[in-house]
Structures are given as C-alpha cells and as structure tokens.
C-alpha cells in the first residue's frame, strides 16, 4: 500500500511533518522528491560516494537501517 507522508530531513533522519499512524519498527521505503537541483560537485562520482557513505552511516546511527545488515551502493 502506498501512503504519501511529508517529512523533513534533519540530523540524518527523516522526521514526519504529521502523525503517520504506523506501528513501531515498521519498515518503509522512501522516495525523495528534492525541491532543488544538486550542485555540480555532487555529480562527481567520488563526492557522490562520500555523500552516500555518510548518509548510510547516519541512518545506521539513528536506527533507520536496523534490519539491513549490509548496504551496497553501485554507480
């Protein structure tokens, strides 16, 4: 089932802007609609790899990826 939830990205976590009535520890899949264009630096493969690594690290620290043991990023 698809349910659209608006959220704000803050300190490495997505915070819903309103209650979403999901049971605790429900795994969800996010599709992010960015309100801006990325700077050209983000298109550089090494920069993009560093950004993805930092994002995954923060997600693990905030328990957003507790059910994912290994994440692989491919270009």
SULCOR-V679146 format. One line per field, one symbol per residue. psi: psi as a letter, one per 40 degrees, with the letter a starting at -180 (. if undefined). Layout:
psi: ???
This chain:
psi: hhhhhhihhhfeihhieiiefiiiehhihhhhhheiiiidddehdddddddddddddddddefefdehdhhhhi.
